[in-house]
Amino acid sequence: MKDESFKQDFVPFGSSDSKSSKARHSTNSEKGVVIYMYCRNCANQIDPNAAVCVKCGFQNGTGTHYCPNCGAETMQSAAVCVRCGIALYQQYAYNSEQKSKIAAGLLGIFLGSLGIHNFYLGYTGKAVAQLLITVLTLGFGTIITGIWGLIEGILILTGSINVDGKGIPLRD
């Protein structure tokens, strides 16, 4: 039996006070609770369960330009949003060690044709594809996968790829 007394009309992301935000919200019909958030990169309205923003392609929760609760522009180093007061950075309790950005980038540059950097980061599907292209073409595909790995290695080192396969941020 469902407890109907818990039903609420409006709950901003990260807040229990329904009057603290003037943000537009979509409905979660399963519980009758209204919840959604904004992309931290482009301020587009997104579902909290979405993996990526459909407007800019950034992974949900990544980015530093906008508040996920109210969509206000924020300073990159800000700890809280000055408009709504929500903490901008969550304290992550990692079950596993954060992967090194430098190690992943160098693996991509030097062993990218074998997909070693993607195995290291937990992107096993992409890693297997790179390895199979290299092996099944008897080494002729090394040029393609080598360039692919070089580009990914540079993207990792510049911070464009900044999370591992589990969504855990890479450490510097």
N, C-alpha and C positions, 0 to 999 in steps of 0.2 A: 504494500500500500504506500502510495506516494504522500509525502508530507506537503500539503498545499500551503501551509503557513510560511514556507520558505520562499515562495514565488515572489519575484521582484519584477518591476517594469523596466528598470534601467540600471545598469552597473558599468561604469567606465572601466576600461582595462586597468588593472592594478589598484583599484579604489573601491571601497564599499559605500562611499557617499554618492548618492545619485544626483545631487545638486552641484557637485564640484566641477563638472565639465559640461560645456555646451556642445560637445562633439556629437556628430551623427553616429548612430549605432544600428547594426543589423540585429535580427532576432535569432537566438538559438532556441528553436522550437522544442527541442527535447526537454528542456527544463523551464522554458518560458522566461529565460534570462536574456537580456540584451547585452551582447559583448562583441567588440571588434577592436582593432587597433590600426595604427598608421605605419607605413613603411618608414624605417629609420633613414633610408637613402633619398626617397623622393616625396614623402608625405602622402602617398596614395593610400586610400582606405583598403585594408586587407583583413582577411579572416585570421585570427590567431593560430588556427590549425594549418594554414597554407604554408607550403614549403618555401615558396619564393613569391616575390611581388610580380604580378602580371604586367605591370607597367615598366619597371626597370630591370627585372630579372635578379635582383639581389636576394640572397637568402633571408628568410624571415628572422628578424632580430639583429641583422648586421647593418652597418651604416652608422653614421654619427651626426647627421645633419638635422634630424627632426625628432621630436618627442613621439614615442609610440602611443601615448595616451591621448594627447590633444592635437598632435600634428604641428605644433609650433616649432619654428626654427630654433635650434639650439647651438651653442658653441661646442666645438669638437671635444674640449676637455671638461665640459660641465658634468658634474655628478648628479645634479637634479635639474628638472625643467623649471624655469623661473615662472612659467605661466600656470602650471597645474601642481607642481611640487613633487611629482613622481620621480623615484630614483631611475636614472637613465641606464645604469649598468647593474646587471644582476650579479650577485656573487655566485659563481658556478661551483658546484660540488662535483668535481670530476671523479668518475670511477676509475679512470685510467690516466696515465701521464699525458700531458699535452705534447704534441709532436713539435719538433724544431722546424721553423721556417727555413733556416739556412740549410739544414740537412736535406730537407725535401727539395729545395731549389737546386742544390748541387747535384742531387741524385737525378733530377729532371734534366739538367744540362749534360751531365756526363753519361748517364745510363738510361736516358729517356726513351731510346729506341726499344728497350726491353720492358718499359712500363714500371721500373723499379720504384720510382717516386710515387706512382699511384698505388702500388701495393703498400708502401710505407704509410701513406695517408689514409688507406682504407677504401679507396675507390677501386675495388677489385674488378668490376666489370670493364672499366676503361683500361685497367692494367692488363687484363687477359686479352683484350682486343689488340693492344699494342704488341704484346708478346706474340700472339698468333700471326699478326701481319708480318712481323719480322721473321718468324720461324717458317711459316708456310710458304713464303715467297723465296725461301732459301737465301735470305739475306738481301734480296733486291728491294724489299720493302723497308729496309733500314733507313733509306734516305727520307722516306715519308714519315716514319715513326720517329726518326731522329730529329727532324725539324719540329714535329709535334711536341716531343719531349723538351726540346730547347725552348720553345715558346712557353710551354707550361712552367718550366723551371724559372724563366724570367718573370712570368706572372706571379709565381709564388714569392720570389724574392722582392718584387715591388709591392706586394700586398694585395694584388687584385684577387688572388686566390688566398683566402685567409682563414679557412676552416678545414678540418679533416673530414673524413667520410661520416663521422658521427655528429658533425656540427660543432665540435669543440674548437675554439679559436687556437691558431698556431701560436707558439711562443717565439719570441725574437731570438 
